[in-house]
Amino acid sequence: MSLGIAFKGPEGIVLAADSRVTLTAEMQRGEEKMVFPATFDNATKLLHITGQDYIGVVTYGLGAIGQQESRTAHSFLPELEGEFVKGAVPRLSVREFAERFSECFMRQWINKMQKDYSGPDMVFLVGGFDQDAIYGRVYKIEIPRNPAPEEQTPNQFGVIWGGQLEYTTRLIKGFDPQLPSIAQGFLKLTDEQKTALQQHLEGILSAPIPYPFLPLQDCVDLSVFLIRTTMDIQTWIVGVRGVGGAIDVATITRTEGFKPVQQKAIVGRGR
């Protein structure tokens, strides 16, 4: 599941993600099949392509591509960097980068995944700065169902998040993302009434955060807070604990480009 965040602020973009990958495996115990979840807390979901210094990516959703030999998004970086080096201009626009990035992952998907796949998408939030642009841009890519990059909040600032999003949505919007659908079923609302209810609730319950005035440090702090809060509440709940491990964070600004704020490192352990 995981939780990925792209925060478009007035001073730059913040990308943040947890490090947990959740897998499920079926095991035969006698005549009974049992499903066992397993979590690994050292996945890298914050991605950066060498040579494209004003763009970064966070991923969430499906953790790996491949039926027999599964590979995480991060493991494809060598192939991706090779693709971007071949014939690439010194600096791509964020949209051009997102389009090339999506094409690369769609090729991997077609080669490695079964055609009747029905699970979650592998989702990417691509954030960065075009040359000479005052403000950053964020695009969303969903592999395989919606590979065309879709710009998020093109004319405003704010937080974009995805993955195991219920607690972040409650904190930012003021209600659980399932609430409009629950109300629709209970009150027999039409789709139009459901949409109107959702917009009304967001208007009166959303956290009054002045996004256009937040310094970059506040954007970093809020992004970390949202991921950390999800991790903490999952300590006590019964359900999928899909967010965990280290929180990787980077900023992207028009002057300094991609700059890691905190990133886990590979370390040895003492005896």
Phi, psi and omega in degrees: 000288178069179178215119178244142184227135168237121184246112178266105180249173183291336182259353181160186181248140173247131173244132182214146179203153173278188186234016185265136170242130180249125178241152174237142181226140176265134178230140180270122175241095186068237178266001185251135174267131180239142180254127182241122173277148176221138180242144177230129193254026181231023178286148177255116182246358175257115190244146177215131180266123178303132180097342176250078195277001180241022183218144174216170185219142166239148181233150175206179183091226179301132187274340185206154177251135177121135180274312183268314180241089184286140178227137177285165178301319182298327183291344179273000183304318179301316177295319180298315181296324175297320179294320184285332180289323184294108174069013183280144172290160182305325181216118179274151169291163181298319178295315179300317177300311182300322179294314179294318179301314180297317180299319179298315182286329175296321177297317178297320180297312181299322182284333192242347186248151178289149186290334182265023179302136183228012181275196182287158175284159164269116189252142178231137169251116182256120181235148178173190182238132168285156180298131179071006178282145179281319182241158182279175179225149179229132178237148178247134178234132178238112181258123014255356195280326181226073186285342180289123181301132179243122182290138181255138179041059186296333186241020180206169178259160178156185184255135172243132182218160178196168184108230176275087199256001190297322183283323175296318179296319177299318182290318185275313185266343175095000179202159180293142181298342178278346187303313180302320179291322177297315179296323180298315180292320184286321184260001180059049181277151172284169177298322179295319178293323177299314179297318179296320178297315180299315179295322179294316180296318179297323181293328184255343185249344183299144179300130183282070181264123181277077185307320182293350184247001186281126171296161183301322179298320178294324176296319176297312183298318180292321179298314179295320179301316182295318179290317181297320179297319177298316177301313185295315182294330179290346176299330187250350186271157171263117184157193182286119176262076190269359182239125182186184181078194180290153175257116178266135184222140173218153173248154174228122179234164183289339181261321185256347182069210183286125182220113177297137175261313173211130179217136177294156179232155175283127183227158173271166178243140178291160181283000000 
